[in-house]
Amino acid sequence: MHTRHKLALVFGGTLAILAGVAHARPKLTGEAQLADMLKDRVAGKPVDCISLPMVSSSTVIDKTAIVYQMGGTYYVQRPVSGAADLDDDDVLVTRLSTSELCSIDTVQLHDRMSGFWRGFVALNKFVPYTRPPKVRAAS
C-alpha cells in the first residue's frame, strides 16, 4: 500500500507539471487567431450592414477584429478605429436605431469583470467568409 501511495503522488505531480507546461504555451497573436478561425473559408464581397437579430454569436479577437456568426457565414469586422483596444474579455455594447449593425455605427467596449466602459470601436464594412462548395469527384 505504501508503494501505491508513492506512485499516486509521483503520477499526480507529473500531471500537475504537464498541465503547467501546457498552460505555458504562448498565446497566438490576434492575426494568427483570426487566420486559424477562417482557415477553410473564402472572403466574399464586403457589405455595409448585417442583421443583428440574425447573429448567433460574436467573437472578439484581441487587437484585431470582431467576428459575427450568422448561420455558416462569419462576418469579419476590422474597425476603422479602436481595434488596438479590442480585448477578448470585452463585452460589446451596441445601441442601434434599427435592427442592422452598419459600417457607420460604433460599438462600446466594457470590461467583463467591472462592467466599466473601456472605449469604443468605429466600424468598417463587414467581410463575409464562407466555406467553398464541395467539389464532387468525377466517377
FENKAPE-V52206 format. One record per residue. N is the residue number from 1. RES is the residue in one small letter. OMEGA is omega in radians with two decimals (999 if undefined). NEAR is the number of other ideal C-beta (glycine too) atoms within 10 Angstrom. D_LAST is the distance of its C-alpha to the last C-alpha in whole Angstrom. Layout:
# FENKAPE-V52206
<<N:RES:OMEGA:NEAR:D_LAST> <N:RES:OMEGA:NEAR:D_LAST>>
This chain:
# FENKAPE-V52206
<<1:m:-3.14:5:64> <2:h:3.12:6:66> <3:t:3.12:7:63> <4:r:3.14:8:60> <5:h:3.12:9:62> <6:k:3.12:10:61> <7:l:3.12:10:58> <8:a:3.12:10:57> <9:l:3.13:10:59> <10:v:-3.14:10:57> <11:f:3.12:10:54> <12:g:3.10:10:54> <13:g:3.12:10:56> <14:t:3.11:10:53> <15:l:3.13:10:51> <16:a:3.11:10:53> <17:i:3.13:10:53> <18:l:3.11:10:49> <19:a:3.10:10:49> <20:g:3.12:9:51> <21:v:3.13:9:49> <22:a:3.13:8:46> <23:h:-3.09:7:48> <24:a:3.13:7:49> <25:r:-3.09:7:46> <26:p:3.13:5:46> <27:k:3.12:9:45> <28:l:3.03:13:42> <29:t:3.10:13:43> <30:g:3.14:19:43> <31:e:3.13:13:40> <32:a:3.09:12:38> <33:q:-3.14:18:38> <34:l:3.11:21:37> <35:a:3.12:13:34> <36:d:3.14:10:33> <37:m:-3.05:17:33> <38:l:-2.96:16:31> <39:k:-3.11:7:29> <40:d:-3.10:9:25> <41:r:3.11:16:26> <42:v:-3.12:10:27> <43:a:3.05:12:30> <44:g:3.14:13:31> <45:k:3.14:7:34> <46:p:3.12:13:37> <47:v:-3.13:13:39> <48:d:-3.02:13:42> <49:c:2.98:17:42> <50:i:3.14:19:40> <51:s:-3.07:12:41> <52:l:3.11:17:43> <53:p:3.14:7:43> <54:m:-3.13:13:39> <55:v:-3.14:14:39> <56:s:3.10:8:38> <57:s:3.04:9:40> <58:s:-3.13:16:41> <59:t:3.08:15:41> <60:v:3.08:21:44> <61:i:-3.08:25:43> <62:d:3.00:20:46> <63:k:-3.02:14:47> <64:t:-2.96:21:44> <65:a:2.95:24:43> <66:i:3.14:23:42> <67:v:3.11:21:39> <68:y:3.13:23:39> <69:q:3.06:16:36> <70:m:-3.07:17:35> <71:g:-3.14:9:32> <72:g:-3.10:9:29> <73:t:3.04:16:31> <74:y:3.07:22:33> <75:y:-3.09:22:36> <76:v:3.14:23:38> <77:q:3.06:24:41> <78:r:-3.04:17:43> <79:p:3.09:20:47> <80:v:3.04:12:49> <81:s:3.11:13:51> <82:g:-3.11:17:52> <83:a:-3.13:19:49> <84:a:3.13:12:51> <85:d:-3.11:15:53> <86:l:3.14:24:49> <87:d:-3.08:15:49> <88:d:3.07:14:47> <89:d:3.12:11:50> <90:d:2.93:20:51> <91:v:-3.13:13:51> <92:l:3.11:15:50> <93:v:-3.07:13:52> <94:t:3.07:12:51> <95:r:-3.07:8:54> <96:l:3.04:11:52> <97:s:3.05:6:54> <98:t:-3.14:10:50> <99:s:-3.13:11:47> <100:e:3.02:14:45> <101:l:-3.00:23:46> <102:c:-3.09:15:46> <103:s:3.10:17:46> <104:i:-3.09:10:50> <105:d:3.01:17:51> <106:t:3.10:14:52> <107:v:3.11:23:51> <108:q:3.10:16:54> <109:l:3.11:21:53> <110:h:3.09:16:55> <111:d:-3.08:13:56> <112:r:-3.06:11:54> <113:m:-3.05:8:57> <114:s:-3.07:8:60> <115:g:-3.12:9:59> <116:f:3.08:8:60> <117:w:-3.13:11:59> <118:r:-3.09:17:58> <119:g:3.12:15:57> <120:f:3.03:17:54> <121:v:3.04:25:51> <122:a:-3.01:14:51> <123:l:3.12:23:47> <124:n:3.04:18:45> <125:k:3.13:16:42> <126:f:3.13:24:39> <127:v:3.14:18:36> <128:p:3.07:18:33> <129:y:3.13:19:30> <130:t:3.05:14:27> <131:r:3.10:11:24> <132:p:3.10:8:21> <133:p:3.13:6:18> <134:k:3.13:6:15> <135:v:3.13:6:12> <136:r:3.08:6:9> <137:a:3.12:5:6> <138:a:-3.12:4:4> <139:s:999:3:0>>
